[in-house]
Amino acid sequence: MTPRDPQSYHFPPFRLDLRSGALYRQDVKISLRPKTFDTLVYLLRNQGRLVPKDELIEQIWADTFVTDDVLVQSIADIRRALGDDARNPTFVETVPRRGYVFIRALETVEPLAPAAALGREAGWPGGPPLGKIAPGTAPSRSSWALLILLVSIPALLAVAYLNYFPGRAADDPRAPPTSLAVSLFEVQSDDPAFQWLESGLPTLIQTGLWHWPEVPILTYSKLLEAGAHDPNREGRPIASEERNVAAARRLKAGYLVTGSCIKLGPEFQISAALIDLDSGREVVRLAEHANAPAEIFPAVDRLSLSILQALAYQRGLHGVQGPMLAESTTHSLKAYQHYVAGLKYFLKGGPAGAEKAELELEEAIRIDPSFAMAHFKLAQVQKWAQAWGFRTSDPRDSLQKALALSANLPETERLLFRGMRAWILDGDSAEALRIWRDLEARFPVFAAEARLPTMTIEILLESGKPVEALSYGAPLLDDPYLTNEAKAKISADLARASRQLGNFQEAVQYGQQSLQLWPLEQGQTYLLHLVNLGRNYLALGEREKALSCFAQVREMAGREATHLTDAGWGFYMAGKRADARALAERARQANPGYGNAQHLAGWIELSDGQYLRAAESLKRAFQETPPQFGSTYQGLLLGDLPALYYAGVAYQKAAQPAAARELLQQLVSLCEQLKPRLESDMGFLLSQVLTLESLAQFRLGNPTAADASLAGIPEDSQNVHEWCVLRARVAAVAGQPDEALQWLRRGIQSGAREFQHLYDNPDFDSLRDTTEFSELLGR
């Protein structure tokens, strides 16, 4: 900005202020990503002139290679912020294939004040060095606002996200280290019950700093991965602060927050230091006192505010946003303790982790029923556990309570809640993704810590969009703000996406990466990744490696029905029926209410000709499976509708037509209820539902209705193997063997090398004795 440039641009009802680097609608601040802000500034400076695309890219992304998509996304963000319509613009007009024009007239501009008036000195951009802030003297909100008005340079703490996918960091050699790392706190307490503050205090500080979304935060979890001091482990050869500094530097952080807490009697003294990692200089050391546990929240508010004040002098931050911790979390430290414990159990994964997480979060809510984030995290746990069949709790009630209590939360949490509402309550996945794309674009570091990337990939896979899942997820594996645990989950999901597309070598590579990234070679999540890797080895034709994975899971699963069942399916697909049958029985004994174990047992009984036993097992599989349970990877769908279908088939084969008709008619009714909500964006799930309906109608003797369902199945270019198998099944049941073989041949050419379930599938009874069928399946 030159001395002739304005301080602000006015185009009512908006004002763009270059001093604070913000856009305002009247007095309401609208957050923009740094590059989006710069794009708007450049268009305003050239108001009325057509600015070519190449010129914008050259000016805004100098020294960085980007595509037109990046510019298009920035223009879309500008339009969203201004409420503009690309088809009928009032602010930014697109000139096709050429560029953009800011068409709204500017009413007034304010000239730039002299540098001295803004408190700047030659060669020193941020103001005088900040001295020590005495304990208990943190600035008031009014003094903080005054401080921000005195800071003149644009924010250097811009989040390193350029493209449509926030996981791609900006490659700008001019950008200094900007992120802030937060370490675990050393806790000295006369009461062991408060030792949890080692992670509880930095979690609170991280939450407090997120209310200022320009600060990219590397959490203590990320710092531990880089070798920071862990008070829970012994034998560290280096002093804790030295180790923390070294870990933060390995992560290329700009600053480090480290601290301690001393508890004596009812009183707490919390100390924190902000360290400039470039120079090794301690920028500020802070101390706050709390006379009771309930006073810890305002004490951490003051610490966070003081840290931000120090950074403002150092790096020219923008203004404060959002309510303080004391207004937006809980008034009970005990409730927060259970909340933190719930988050830790959830991160461990598996059914045991989900159950313990639920209990801890429910206790937090019992202590403080108004704790909105506890309600929300409980909904997240319930949704995840329900999807895998670990628990049957419905997340909708918890989510509704969280939404009702969200008025005082920061914008970040409110956007997170709105996306979950669209996904879970409204069944509108497209709207959930739209909201979360906005959240990621504006607050990418918060989004990463809130596990938004993994939920986004889950929606894409749930919607039958593996190509989009890979395009979105692959860049996230290089995201410096995601923990290895999050990257392990993303790698496992990318393996699923690759598998659906028939890219089994890539699926194996992602599967191996998920195991390498997972921090412990044990536990529920590790076993889940291991069994999935085995399935991908099997699809690739590497049977011995697959059997080794399944054997490891069998030995490590104990009495956990979910993993016993997963390993059982693996052994079954590898042709080890005796091993699969034994694991199904172990799983049913461990948890008779686990539907997937009943499904595995019923499927084996069906293929063995034990039709009545199979019918009862499969019917129970459907009854025991939560309605929202669905994993196409295991052949399970929306409450395990396939189990209901095969139960009807088993009754038919057992010569019990009345029982078969009852179940098949029930299936048709359920499919009719599901179709309207799947037609919008869940193509592959819709194909499966229509296939089941068509199969059931053929078996009920209603060929006209069956053909109507079949006609609605959309061709799927992303899940070719599975889609072709679906068409082959319908053709075989409809009495069209040549067409069935043609579809099956096409599916096998593009898909996996797992054929056991195809050979045993009763839909192919009419083909099983033919030479062509045996040759296709390599028998």
LINHUWO-V362099 format. One record per residue. BURIAL is b if it has 16 or more other ideal C-beta (glycine too) atoms within 10 Angstrom, else e. Layout:
# LINHUWO-V362099
BURIAL
BURIAL
This chain:
# LINHUWO-V362099
e
e
e
e
e
b
b
b
b
b
b
e
e
b
b
b
b
b
b
b
b
b
b
b
e
e
e
e
b
e
b
b
b
b
b
b
b
b
b
b
b
b
b
b
b
b
b
e
e
e
b
e
b
e
e
b
b
e
e
b
b
e
e
b
e
b
e
e
e
b
b
e
b
b
b
b
b
b
b
b
b
b
e
b
e
e
e
e
b
e
b
b
b
e
e
e
e
e
b
b
b
b
e
b
e
e
e
e
b
e
e
b
e
e
e
e
e
b
e
b
e
e
e
e
e
b
b
e
e
b
e
e
b
e
e
e
e
b
b
e
e
e
e
b
e
e
b
b
e
e
b
b
e
b
b
b
b
b
b
b
b
b
b
b
b
b
b
b
b
b
e
e
e
e
e
e
b
b
b
b
b
b
b
b
b
b
b
e
b
e
e
e
e
b
b
b
b
b
b
b
b
b
b
b
b
b
b
b
b
b
b
b
b
b
b
b
b
b
b
b
b
b
b
b
b
b
e
b
b
b
b
e
e
e
e
e
e
e
e
b
b
e
b
b
b
e
b
b
b
e
b
e
b
b
b
b
b
b
b
b
b
e
b
e
e
e
e
b
b
b
b
b
b
b
b
b
b
e
e
e
e
e
b
b
e
b
b
b
e
b
e
e
b
e
b
b
b
b
b
b
b
b
b
b
b
b
b
b
b
b
b
b
b
b
b
b
b
b
b
b
b
b
b
b
b
b
e
b
b
b
e
b
b
e
b
b
b
b
b
b
b
b
b
e
b
b
b
b
b
b
b
e
b
b
b
b
b
b
e
b
b
b
b
b
b
e
b
b
e
e
b
b
b
b
b
b
b
b
b
b
b
b
b
b
b
b
b
b
b
b
b
b
b
b
b
e
e
b
b
e
b
b
b
e
b
b
e
e
b
b
b
b
b
b
b
b
b
b
b
b
b
b
b
b
e
e
e
b
b
e
b
b
b
e
b
b
b
b
b
b
b
b
b
b
b
b
b
b
b
b
b
b
b
b
b
b
b
b
b
b
b
b
b
b
b
b
e
b
b
b
e
b
b
b
b
b
b
e
b
b
b
b
b
b
b
b
b
b
b
b
b
b
b
b
b
b
b
b
b
b
b
b
b
b
e
b
b
b
b
b
b
b
b
b
b
e
b
b
e
e
e
e
b
b
b
b
b
b
b
b
b
b
b
b
b
b
b
b
b
b
e
b
b
e
e
b
b
e
b
b
b
b
b
b
e
b
b
e
e
b
b
b
b
b
b
b
b
b
b
b
b
b
b
b
e
b
e
e
b
b
b
e
b
b
b
b
b
b
e
b
b
e
e
b
b
b
b
b
b
b
b
b
b
b
b
b
b
e
e
b
b
e
b
b
b
b
b
b
b
b
b
b
e
b
b
b
e
b
b
b
b
b
e
b
b
b
b
b
b
b
b
b
b
b
b
b
b
b
b
b
b
b
b
b
e
b
e
e
b
b
b
e
b
b
e
b
b
b
e
b
b
e
e
b
e
e
e
b
e
e
b
b
b
b
b
b
b
b
b
b
b
b
b
b
b
b
b
b
b
b
e
b
e
e
b
b
e
e
b
b
e
e
b
e
e
b
e
b
b
b
b
b
b
b
b
b
b
b
b
b
b
b
b
b
e
e
b
e
e
b
b
e
b
b
e
b
b
b
e
e
b
b
e
b
b
b
e
b
b
b
b
b
b
b
e
e
b
e
e
e
e
e
b
e
e
b
b
e
e
